[in-house]
Amino acid sequence: MAVLAAILLSIACVSASATNNVADLTVSYRYCPVHYYKITYDDGPWYWLVIEPASDKTSLAFMRWSDPDADDVLNELSVTKKLGTEMQVGLIQDTWDKSSHDSTSLMLDWSNSRFGIGAIAPLHSHTDDKTNLSCRVNLGEQFTAYLTLPTSGDDPELYGLGFYPEGACLDLAYGGRTWFFRASKGIDKYRPELRLKFTRKENFIGIGIGYCPD
């Protein structure tokens, strides 16, 4: 049973890292027990991601995001630790190459087999960042619903739905008059990804590729 649980957690980690439903607030920061590498191009901006397990209860992640001209470049380092079977805590450090808007945030996430609740709270920031809250509900074996509620009035609520048939991930999200769709399919140790964003004025098409050697 313990081996099966570890395998299922690994699959969930890779699937989450592959698509990242926009309405799932803590998906990029939850504990991951396997090595995972990913690079994406979002019709201009791009980022690459590295996830490394540090122990059976701790994982590290590094993400570098850049706009097309490298005028804005974000380096994000996070460490996450499991506290028992349902609770996780993480520390997130965001550093911008060409600005002083660096920030440190605390991630808290609780989940069981059906429900999940997450929060990201700023510990130190040069901006007016607020605490954001999120919840998710598993609707059977293949569907999950997501909701993120920002506490700042400037940010929109985000609604999401994920469909996860065997070996694939399909994620749809909506917020601020913008639709997001992401789809990926595991092929051996690789996971190609399609990333779409639709607004009233423009549409964006992005691609990505993930790799899990474990």
Backbone as CSV, one residue per row, in Angstrom:
resi,resn,N_x,N_y,N_z,CA_x,CA_y,CA_z,C_x,C_y,C_z
1,MET,0.824,-1.207,0.000,0.000,0.000,0.000,0.857,1.256,0.000
2,ALA,1.960,1.250,0.753,2.840,2.420,0.807,3.479,2.682,-0.550
3,VAL,3.878,1.587,-1.245,4.468,1.734,-2.572,3.437,2.295,-3.549
4,LEU,2.210,1.811,-3.491,1.152,2.303,-4.367,0.889,3.783,-4.109
5,ALA,0.872,4.174,-2.843,0.645,5.576,-2.507,1.748,6.460,-3.074
6,ALA,2.980,5.985,-2.998,4.108,6.763,-3.531,3.998,6.908,-5.046
7,ILE,3.598,5.845,-5.735,3.447,5.905,-7.188,2.339,6.887,-7.571
8,LEU,1.215,6.824,-6.883,0.110,7.726,-7.170,0.491,9.169,-6.911
9,LEU,1.249,9.421,-5.836,1.699,10.775,-5.528,2.638,11.281,-6.601
10,SER,3.512,10.417,-7.095,4.436,10.810,-8.157,3.672,11.184,-9.426
11,ILE,2.690,10.376,-9.793,1.889,10.661,-10.988,1.144,11.972,-10.816
12,ALA,0.573,12.196,-9.625,-0.152,13.438,-9.372,0.768,14.640,-9.457
13,CYS,1.984,14.498,-8.943,2.956,15.588,-8.972,3.306,15.946,-10.400
14,VAL,3.656,14.968,-11.211,4.053,15.227,-12.592,2.884,15.801,-13.380
15,SER,1.679,15.273,-13.172,0.522,15.792,-13.881,0.265,17.244,-13.518
16,ALA,0.366,17.570,-12.231,0.143,18.943,-11.793,1.196,19.876,-12.363
17,SER,2.453,19.457,-12.340,3.522,20.287,-12.874,3.390,20.457,-14.375
18,ALA,2.774,19.480,-15.039,2.655,19.531,-16.492,1.704,20.629,-16.933
19,THR,0.565,20.748,-16.300,-0.428,21.688,-16.797,-0.665,22.871,-15.864
20,ASN,-0.743,22.644,-14.599,-0.952,23.737,-13.644,-2.237,24.506,-13.946
21,ASN,-3.370,24.031,-13.472,-4.611,24.762,-13.653,-4.471,26.136,-13.014
22,VAL,-4.782,27.169,-13.758,-4.586,28.541,-13.297,-5.365,28.820,-12.017
23,ALA,-6.469,28.117,-11.815,-7.295,28.340,-10.635,-6.847,27.527,-9.424
24,ASP,-5.760,26.765,-9.566,-5.215,25.976,-8.451,-4.026,26.746,-7.874
25,LEU,-4.241,27.453,-6.785,-3.274,28.426,-6.266,-1.942,27.806,-5.879
26,THR,-1.950,26.653,-5.242,-0.726,26.100,-4.651,-0.120,24.952,-5.454
27,VAL,-0.632,24.691,-6.649,-0.191,23.510,-7.398,1.306,23.535,-7.699
28,SER,1.876,24.710,-7.935,3.296,24.787,-8.286,4.208,24.633,-7.081
29,TYR,3.637,24.634,-5.881,4.465,24.656,-4.666,4.250,23.451,-3.768
30,ARG,3.319,22.571,-4.111,3.090,21.404,-3.264,4.233,20.401,-3.412
31,TYR,4.393,19.568,-2.403,5.485,18.589,-2.355,5.454,17.666,-3.562
32,CYS,6.632,17.420,-4.148,6.769,16.511,-5.285,7.892,15.520,-4.984
33,PRO,7.639,14.222,-5.034,8.642,13.218,-4.645,9.558,12.778,-5.779
34,VAL,9.428,13.346,-6.986,10.237,12.905,-8.120,10.952,14.097,-8.756
35,HIS,11.999,13.791,-9.545,12.676,14.821,-10.318,11.812,15.183,-11.522
36,TYR,11.694,16.475,-11.793,10.875,16.901,-12.919,11.460,18.170,-13.519
37,TYR,11.514,18.225,-14.863,12.088,19.363,-15.575,11.122,19.769,-16.689
38,LYS,10.994,21.080,-16.893,10.001,21.552,-17.850,10.417,22.900,-18.419
39,ILE,10.104,23.120,-19.702,10.317,24.420,-20.328,9.082,24.738,-21.168
40,THR,8.640,26.002,-21.137,7.459,26.404,-21.891,7.715,27.727,-22.605
41,TYR,6.967,27.904,-23.687,6.978,29.157,-24.446,5.530,29.593,-24.603
42,ASP,5.195,30.773,-24.055,3.816,31.250,-24.060,3.624,32.399,-25.046
43,ASP,3.913,32.139,-26.331,3.697,33.135,-27.374,4.426,34.444,-27.056
44,GLY,5.637,34.319,-26.551,6.439,35.487,-26.172,7.204,35.209,-24.897
45,PRO,6.539,35.322,-23.743,7.212,34.947,-22.480,7.528,33.452,-22.451
46,TRP,8.536,33.091,-21.668,8.916,31.694,-21.529,9.380,31.455,-20.098
47,TYR,9.384,30.205,-19.682,9.975,29.865,-18.383,10.472,28.428,-18.396
48,TRP,11.418,28.150,-17.494,11.827,26.764,-17.261,11.759,26.467,-15.772
49,LEU,11.511,25.213,-15.475,11.228,24.768,-14.109,12.044,23.528,-13.790
50,VAL,12.580,23.479,-12.571,13.311,22.314,-12.070,12.744,21.949,-10.707
51,ILE,12.357,20.688,-10.518,11.891,20.196,-9.223,12.807,19.074,-8.775
52,GLU,13.315,19.177,-7.558,14.231,18.180,-7.009,13.749,17.745,-5.629
53,PRO,13.518,16.446,-5.418,13.200,15.971,-4.065,14.440,16.005,-3.185
54,ALA,14.329,16.607,-2.014,15.458,16.676,-1.089,15.416,15.545,-0.072
55,SER,14.240,15.028,0.212,14.063,13.899,1.126,12.692,13.319,0.855
56,ASP,12.283,12.343,1.667,10.968,11.748,1.451,9.834,12.663,1.893
57,LYS,10.158,13.846,2.477,9.124,14.782,2.894,9.396,16.221,2.456
58,THR,10.493,16.443,1.717,10.873,17.792,1.324,11.255,17.829,-0.146
59,SER,10.795,18.856,-0.848,11.186,19.042,-2.247,11.539,20.502,-2.495
60,LEU,12.416,20.718,-3.482,12.864,22.050,-3.864,12.442,22.307,-5.302
61,ALA,12.132,23.563,-5.615,11.758,23.926,-6.982,12.385,25.264,-7.329
62,PHE,12.845,25.371,-8.579,13.369,26.642,-9.079,12.726,26.922,-10.430
63,MET,12.236,28.159,-10.586,11.599,28.561,-11.826,12.196,29.896,-12.268
64,ARG,12.501,30.012,-13.577,12.970,31.267,-14.147,12.028,31.664,-15.273
65,TRP,11.424,32.851,-15.139,10.473,33.358,-16.123,11.028,34.627,-16.734
66,SER,10.813,34.803,-18.038,11.308,35.996,-18.718,10.309,36.450,-19.772
67,ASP,10.185,37.762,-19.957,9.413,38.273,-21.070,10.271,38.176,-22.336
68,PRO,9.704,38.436,-23.520,10.458,38.197,-24.759,11.773,38.968,-24.860
69,ASP,11.820,40.190,-24.324,13.025,41.017,-24.434,13.899,40.963,-23.191
70,ALA,13.540,40.103,-22.251,14.280,39.963,-20.989,14.298,41.263,-20.195
71,ASP,13.279,42.122,-20.410,13.168,43.339,-19.591,12.682,42.999,-18.185
72,ASP,11.826,41.990,-18.093,11.351,41.493,-16.797,11.763,40.036,-16.674
73,VAL,12.559,39.726,-15.659,13.021,38.361,-15.430,12.803,38.009,-13.964
74,LEU,12.075,36.940,-13.723,11.773,36.497,-12.372,12.485,35.187,-12.078
75,ASN,13.168,35.133,-10.943,13.752,33.894,-10.428,13.001,33.528,-9.151
76,GLU,12.449,32.327,-9.137,11.645,31.907,-7.991,12.181,30.598,-7.418
77,LEU,12.499,30.619,-6.147,12.975,29.435,-5.429,11.980,29.095,-4.332
78,SER,11.595,27.830,-4.248,10.648,27.423,-3.209,11.088,26.103,-2.594
79,VAL,10.787,25.939,-1.320,11.038,24.698,-0.602,9.751,24.312,0.115
80,THR,9.375,23.050,-0.006,8.118,22.574,0.567,8.374,21.341,1.416
81,LYS,7.693,21.290,2.549,7.852,20.153,3.470,6.480,19.616,3.856
82,LYS,6.364,18.288,3.824,5.144,17.643,4.283,5.157,17.533,5.802
83,LEU,4.036,17.866,6.420,3.865,17.721,7.864,2.764,16.689,8.083
84,GLY,3.144,15.446,8.145,2.147,14.391,8.225,1.635,14.051,6.835
85,THR,0.448,13.459,6.758,-0.095,12.997,5.481,-0.988,14.025,4.799
86,GLU,-1.436,15.053,5.514,-2.412,15.974,4.943,-1.941,17.422,4.867
87,MET,-0.955,17.807,5.656,-0.535,19.207,5.740,0.822,19.425,5.094
88,GLN,0.963,20.534,4.359,2.234,20.918,3.758,2.484,22.403,4.030
89,VAL,3.757,22.739,4.172,4.137,24.136,4.361,5.301,24.439,3.431
90,GLY,5.311,25.621,2.845,6.357,25.978,1.904,6.792,27.422,2.062
91,LEU,8.007,27.710,1.627,8.561,29.063,1.634,8.935,29.406,0.200
92,ILE,8.490,30.581,-0.273,8.671,30.985,-1.664,9.433,32.305,-1.699
93,GLN,10.534,32.338,-2.443,11.314,33.565,-2.595,11.296,33.992,-4.059
94,ASP,10.745,35.169,-4.333,10.703,35.729,-5.683,11.704,36.865,-5.789
95,THR,12.572,36.809,-6.807,13.581,37.837,-7.024,13.541,38.278,-8.479
96,TRP,13.385,39.589,-8.703,13.350,40.155,-10.042,14.725,40.717,-10.390
97,ASP,15.195,40.429,-11.616,16.530,40.853,-12.017,16.683,42.365,-12.090
98,LYS,15.646,43.062,-12.575,15.787,44.488,-12.862,14.817,45.364,-12.082
99,SER,14.383,44.889,-10.922,13.517,45.710,-10.083,13.718,45.317,-8.632
100,SER,13.140,46.101,-7.748,13.276,45.846,-6.313,12.014,45.222,-5.731
101,HIS,11.152,44.654,-6.581,9.894,44.085,-6.122,10.064,42.635,-5.672
102,ASP,11.117,42.360,-4.910,11.330,41.011,-4.400,10.329,40.720,-3.288
103,SER,10.035,39.453,-3.075,9.061,39.097,-2.051,9.345,37.710,-1.495
104,THR,8.908,37.504,-0.265,8.974,36.198,0.397,7.569,35.845,0.860
105,SER,7.123,34.634,0.562,5.759,34.230,0.884,5.745,32.879,1.585
106,LEU,4.691,32.666,2.345,4.459,31.400,3.034,3.319,30.670,2.345
107,MET,3.525,29.386,2.033,2.488,28.551,1.444,2.011,27.528,2.462
108,LEU,0.705,27.420,2.623,0.092,26.400,3.467,-0.919,25.635,2.639
109,ASP,-0.920,24.311,2.773,-1.853,23.512,1.995,-2.282,22.296,2.808
110,TRP,-3.586,22.096,2.882,-4.149,20.926,3.557,-5.014,20.178,2.546
111,SER,-4.912,18.848,2.537,-5.740,18.076,1.621,-5.945,16.666,2.142
112,ASN,-7.078,16.081,1.749,-7.295,14.654,1.948,-7.648,14.068,0.593
113,SER,-8.256,12.924,0.557,-8.512,12.270,-0.727,-9.575,12.987,-1.556
114,ARG,-10.311,13.925,-0.958,-11.404,14.575,-1.683,-11.288,16.093,-1.746
115,PHE,-10.862,16.718,-0.636,-10.836,18.173,-0.569,-9.408,18.691,-0.397
116,GLY,-9.206,19.939,-0.799,-7.933,20.598,-0.574,-8.145,22.081,-0.355
117,ILE,-7.384,22.668,0.557,-7.445,24.102,0.839,-6.021,24.631,0.862
118,GLY,-5.770,25.722,0.152,-4.435,26.288,0.095,-4.445,27.780,0.324
119,ALA,-3.304,28.307,0.755,-3.153,29.742,0.967,-1.711,30.145,0.708
120,ILE,-1.524,31.335,0.147,-0.201,31.931,-0.009,-0.252,33.320,0.609
121,ALA,0.586,33.533,1.625,0.576,34.789,2.372,1.940,35.448,2.272
122,PRO,1.999,36.742,1.916,3.288,37.430,1.839,3.878,37.636,3.237
123,LEU,5.161,37.307,3.387,5.875,37.574,4.629,6.677,38.864,4.530
124,HIS,7.175,39.141,3.326,7.924,40.369,3.087,7.791,40.729,1.618
125,SER,7.390,41.967,1.337,7.195,42.378,-0.037,7.282,43.883,-0.148
126,HIS,7.785,44.355,-1.296,7.822,45.787,-1.581,6.556,46.246,-2.290
127,THR,5.614,45.341,-2.484,4.350,45.677,-3.117,3.228,45.466,-2.113
128,ASP,2.004,45.680,-2.567,0.838,45.521,-1.689,0.209,44.142,-1.862
129,ASP,1.028,43.108,-1.935,0.517,41.743,-2.084,-0.351,41.371,-0.887
130,LYS,-1.420,40.634,-1.172,-2.341,40.178,-0.133,-2.347,38.653,-0.082
131,THR,-2.925,38.118,0.982,-3.073,36.676,1.105,-4.152,36.185,0.141
132,ASN,-3.845,35.125,-0.589,-4.810,34.510,-1.502,-5.197,33.133,-0.981
133,LEU,-6.454,32.775,-1.189,-6.983,31.504,-0.709,-7.511,30.683,-1.886
134,SER,-7.436,29.365,-1.743,-7.870,28.494,-2.826,-8.453,27.205,-2.261
135,CYS,-9.357,26.592,-3.017,-9.884,25.285,-2.628,-10.052,24.424,-3.879
136,ARG,-10.067,23.130,-3.689,-10.245,22.184,-4.784,-11.047,20.985,-4.274
137,VAL,-11.818,20.408,-5.172,-12.686,19.279,-4.816,-12.564,18.227,-5.907
138,ASN,-12.258,16.995,-5.514,-12.224,15.887,-6.465,-13.647,15.412,-6.735
139,LEU,-14.032,15.446,-8.008,-15.383,15.037,-8.412,-15.287,13.666,-9.071
140,GLY,-15.189,12.638,-8.261,-14.980,11.314,-8.817,-13.499,11.064,-9.055
141,GLU,-13.184,10.111,-9.933,-11.808,9.696,-10.132,-11.059,10.526,-11.164
142,GLN,-11.768,11.252,-12.037,-11.096,11.921,-13.150,-11.317,13.428,-13.219
143,PHE,-12.195,13.976,-12.399,-12.496,15.410,-12.457,-12.132,16.102,-11.148
144,THR,-11.612,17.314,-11.250,-11.332,18.144,-10.082,-11.771,19.571,-10.381
145,ALA,-12.476,20.204,-9.427,-12.900,21.600,-9.557,-12.023,22.475,-8.670
146,TYR,-11.713,23.692,-9.150,-10.815,24.602,-8.447,-11.453,25.972,-8.310
147,LEU,-11.073,26.674,-7.244,-11.522,28.047,-7.034,-10.454,28.795,-6.255
148,THR,-10.036,29.954,-6.768,-9.105,30.816,-6.052,-9.788,32.135,-5.764
149,LEU,-9.706,32.571,-4.495,-10.336,33.802,-4.046,-9.269,34.778,-3.567
150,PRO,-8.839,35.712,-4.400,-7.859,36.697,-3.949,-8.486,37.659,-2.958
151,THR,-7.736,38.044,-1.944,-8.253,38.987,-0.958,-8.090,40.428,-1.401
152,SER,-7.327,40.637,-2.495,-7.178,41.972,-3.058,-8.263,42.205,-4.092
153,GLY,-8.904,43.374,-4.033,-9.972,43.673,-4.968,-9.497,43.861,-6.391
154,ASP,-8.199,43.982,-6.610,-7.657,44.191,-7.949,-7.520,42.896,-8.740
155,ASP,-7.543,41.760,-8.067,-7.353,40.473,-8.737,-8.694,39.767,-8.899
156,PRO,-8.904,39.089,-10.034,-10.186,38.414,-10.259,-10.248,37.067,-9.550
157,GLU,-11.459,36.627,-9.292,-11.645,35.249,-8.864,-11.340,34.327,-10.047
158,LEU,-10.832,33.142,-9.741,-10.479,32.181,-10.786,-11.248,30.883,-10.557
159,TYR,-11.872,30.386,-11.601,-12.638,29.151,-11.553,-11.991,28.150,-12.506
160,GLY,-11.867,26.913,-12.083,-11.202,25.935,-12.928,-11.819,24.558,-12.846
161,LEU,-11.612,23.779,-13.901,-12.055,22.393,-13.946,-10.983,21.573,-14.641
162,GLY,-10.596,20.467,-14.033,-9.609,19.579,-14.612,-10.198,18.223,-14.916
163,PHE,-9.838,17.680,-16.076,-10.251,16.336,-16.477,-8.979,15.533,-16.704
164,TYR,-8.830,14.423,-15.958,-7.575,13.679,-15.950,-7.808,12.208,-16.291
165,PRO,-8.059,11.928,-17.566,-8.116,10.516,-17.985,-6.727,9.909,-17.915
166,GLU,-6.624,8.623,-18.047,-5.347,7.940,-17.871,-4.272,8.491,-18.812
167,GLY,-3.180,8.993,-18.213,-2.041,9.469,-18.989,-2.155,10.862,-19.553
168,ALA,-3.302,11.552,-19.353,-3.505,12.871,-19.948,-4.023,13.854,-18.904
169,CYS,-3.874,15.149,-19.201,-4.379,16.219,-18.345,-5.040,17.273,-19.224
170,LEU,-6.281,17.627,-18.900,-7.003,18.688,-19.590,-7.503,19.662,-18.540
171,ASP,-7.031,20.929,-18.621,-7.370,21.924,-17.607,-7.978,23.152,-18.252
172,LEU,-9.127,23.577,-17.722,-9.817,24.775,-18.184,-9.994,25.715,-16.998
173,ALA,-9.732,27.003,-17.205,-9.885,27.981,-16.134,-10.404,29.292,-16.708
174,TYR,-11.075,30.076,-15.848,-11.622,31.364,-16.274,-11.501,32.372,-15.145
175,GLY,-11.135,33.593,-15.508,-11.078,34.680,-14.528,-10.700,35.972,-15.204
176,GLY,-11.307,37.076,-14.791,-10.977,38.373,-15.350,-11.234,38.459,-16.844
177,ARG,-12.326,37.858,-17.330,-12.686,37.854,-18.749,-11.631,37.162,-19.626
178,THR,-10.894,36.248,-19.027,-9.861,35.519,-19.755,-10.052,34.019,-19.537
179,TRP,-9.961,33.250,-20.630,-10.039,31.804,-20.566,-8.642,31.206,-20.728
180,PHE,-8.380,30.141,-19.996,-7.121,29.414,-20.093,-7.427,27.947,-20.362
181,PHE,-6.680,27.355,-21.273,-6.819,25.924,-21.528,-5.430,25.327,-21.671
182,ARG,-5.191,24.228,-20.973,-3.905,23.546,-21.048,-4.150,22.042,-21.141
183,ALA,-3.389,21.401,-22.012,-3.548,19.967,-22.224,-2.180,19.326,-22.368
184,SER,-2.013,18.148,-21.786,-0.749,17.432,-21.915,-1.017,15.935,-21.943
185,LYS,-0.039,15.210,-22.494,-0.142,13.762,-22.610,1.229,13.147,-22.365
186,GLY,1.303,12.188,-21.448,2.559,11.534,-21.170,2.961,10.577,-22.280
187,ILE,4.200,10.721,-22.772,4.760,9.835,-23.786,6.105,9.354,-23.261
188,ASP,6.143,8.131,-22.755,7.325,7.603,-22.090,7.679,8.535,-20.927
189,LYS,8.894,9.091,-20.904,9.298,9.984,-19.821,9.064,11.457,-20.134
190,TYR,8.453,11.723,-21.290,8.231,13.103,-21.723,6.745,13.445,-21.672
191,ARG,6.462,14.743,-21.560,5.069,15.184,-21.529,4.934,16.493,-22.306
192,PRO,4.584,16.422,-23.595,4.326,17.648,-24.355,3.043,18.317,-23.875
193,GLU,2.999,19.629,-24.029,1.884,20.404,-23.478,1.467,21.505,-24.445
194,LEU,0.157,21.696,-24.578,-0.432,22.790,-25.335,-1.026,23.787,-24.345
195,ARG,-0.726,25.086,-24.545,-1.143,26.125,-23.605,-1.860,27.227,-24.390
196,LEU,-3.141,27.439,-24.098,-3.941,28.428,-24.809,-4.487,29.470,-23.835
197,LYS,-4.559,30.714,-24.319,-5.111,31.812,-23.524,-5.970,32.664,-24.448
198,PHE,-7.228,32.905,-24.043,-8.164,33.642,-24.869,-8.670,34.874,-24.116
199,THR,-8.512,36.039,-24.696,-9.081,37.269,-24.164,-10.040,37.848,-25.198
200,ARG,-10.696,38.954,-24.863,-11.626,39.554,-25.820,-10.900,40.198,-27.000
201,LYS,-9.624,40.540,-26.801,-8.887,41.245,-27.843,-7.830,40.384,-28.518
202,GLU,-7.258,39.430,-27.791,-6.158,38.648,-28.344,-6.253,37.190,-27.899
203,ASN,-5.672,36.314,-28.708,-5.536,34.903,-28.366,-4.060,34.531,-28.392
204,PHE,-3.641,33.674,-27.473,-2.242,33.290,-27.359,-2.130,31.769,-27.413
205,ILE,-1.109,31.283,-28.105,-0.845,29.851,-28.215,0.569,29.587,-27.709
206,GLY,0.684,28.707,-26.727,1.983,28.355,-26.173,2.192,26.852,-26.200
207,ILE,3.435,26.447,-26.020,3.778,25.034,-25.986,4.741,24.780,-24.834
208,GLY,4.848,23.545,-24.433,5.775,23.180,-23.369,6.166,21.716,-23.493
209,ILE,7.235,21.357,-22.808,7.665,19.965,-22.756,8.219,19.679,-21.376
210,GLY,7.743,18.614,-20.767,8.222,18.210,-19.458,8.974,16.885,-19.560
211,TYR,9.837,16.652,-18.593,10.644,15.419,-18.592,10.781,14.929,-17.149
212,CYS,10.423,13.669,-16.940,10.535,13.036,-15.628,11.393,11.790,-15.762
213,PRO,12.650,11.826,-15.304,13.537,10.662,-15.469,13.245,9.515,-14.519
214,ASP,12.479,9.775,-13.455,12.238,8.747,-12.437,11.198,7.719,-12.901
